[in-house]
């Protein structure tokens, strides 16, 4: 059974269909064609960077006369995208303001969507948690000036 990370859009009032399910696992297409995989998921900078790095590694391998080993250098980039591609997608969504709702276990994407809808509906009935009380830093007492030698100084005492 696969795990899907559920990412919700920045505005919670938007339509429910805007949620994105990112499968947590190896990206086979990311291994085979990394720049196209990034472009498909609208990660334009990552796609351009991958294309440039793979081209530079191949050119470097040709210039140094590495032969097959030079081509295998670009395979390392493909392997990295296959292993970490989904994590890069999640990080890109977070940079755009999306937040992680949670993880859903399901066999297929449609099943994950149904499980998310049922759990989100169940959690909508619950009351929102009370906000955490954080003391205001402006009301804090200023540090006491005085002589301090090593570990003997206790703030607030003279």
Secondary structure, 3 states (H helix, E strand, C coil): CEEEEEEECCCCCCCHHHCEEEEECCCHHHHHCHHHHHHHCCCHHHHHHHHHHHHHHHHHHHHCCCCHHHHHHHHHHHHHHHHHHHHHHHHHHHHCCCEEEEEEEECCHHHHHHHHHHHHHHHHCCCCCCCCCCCCHHHCCCCCCCCCCHHHCCCCCC
